[in-house]
């Protein structure tokens, strides 16, 4: 069985990523892209669905030993894991070199530290998410697995042999010995990939991350957490196009054993826009420029048909399907690929995209006339559609509603565009859009606000709360000291907080029967979910904004403690099981971590 979600480490090459367990097993890897079929899918199944384990040899029948220590090498994405055994200590260095003109590679260097340790590599390649068993054979000293359009090549100086549809390597390392094992993907109809140079690849990979991190402009008290989050966000960026995936995984459950399992290996406009906001504020303009170019290509000349998400190269067709042969992470089914939410109407996306374009402009990113034209077209569309009900930020699969957050973000889109016109940077119907901005603001305050409870609500006429309302002061819709803002923050603390103080997105159940069981879920889905980590960071941010800075700092540092030992966060926190749940690592968790760190640093609200 796969490990706990937080037991995994991330390595990647800015085109795809792998998850490495504490026992030295790679349980997830899609090749050659984030959204390609998995070669190792044990994460969502079992060993029959593909894995690659490298570690100290152990007697059969028991679980492989877990590393005694692991860490990233400095501020990089190079992973080191160490095992202390009765015969000595051994280290494994795992990384994926950033691609230039070579094939995608996963490199594993085994290094002897002390004593003499017997090692074993067990490589079981399966294509199409564990469905297809490849033909494995030797080409000279190389081992290649081929099936359909894919081939994966294993290169190592260690002897290899096959047994039970698995390729094994057994070898011993002493102090200073280094044995490299590398797999490379290549389209099966092409020539074999070049022989890897593991040591040179390690040097260039470390150089890449060191040079990239040096551009970070944040040097505050939370630098370790911020830099690790920035590295994670960079790792989730598809370098050839600038698209940013929400997470490198699919179908890690929001509830263990439940059905809230979604494919996050796509570029959500919302997630990418807020990611770019954090990158811009920490010195990374090139990523903003690349994403803006991706956006213009993806949307093209058709903003009326703006999708909430696209493929990492701008693909529009993201049909959802279920992989029936995979039993799911800890029996959480179904396992889904593709995402049927791609065709939903989510009005808030127009606000996030416009905010990102506005911030890029305000931080000095070179002017792009097409980007400004797109912004005007988006507002032109929004002008005639902002009043429609939608599926909202959380992509509910129930009936459309007039979600308050969606309307607030429509206001943001118009507000930022009005400011652009006022600054003389673009021409547009200034007075008309000023009136539109006022109209949206007035309607939200009238229809989305519960006077009796002094709180904004999830949707017009609803009594439910929604954590997305925490963004009202952060977006400038109302000032932080407005009584309605303070009332909303306090209501969310009362009604959406878990016992350990973290925040749910919204109540999943709207009606409860006499026996206490849920009769209906407001989002059209069965089951429950964990506390949404982004929402908890938003609460910390809001608390700082309204002057409760000590409380904000305590919540923020409590959230930092949820990170795994490598500083990584999934989408949610299961307060009952005390573990991370949801896709991993999640951009939508690491972005608000950065934002809140910046807020607390600016306010001086941090511990000694």
Helices and strands as residue ranges (DSSP letters): G 5-7, E 9-12, E 17-20, E 25-30, E 38-40, G 42-44, G 47-49, E 51-56, E 69-72, E 79-85, E 88-95, E 105-115, E 117-124, E 126-127, E 132-133, E 135-139, E 142-147, E 150-156, E 160-163, E 166-173, E 178-187, H 198-213, H 223-235, E 237-238, E 243-244, E 267-268, H 269-281, H 285-299, G 303-305, E 309-310, E 321-322, G 329-331, E 336-337, G 340-343, H 348-362, H 369-383, H 404-422, H 430-447, E 449-450, E 455-456, G 467-470, H 471-474, H 483-495, E 509-512, E 518-521, E 531-532, H 533-545, H 549-560, E 570-574, E 579-584, H 587-603
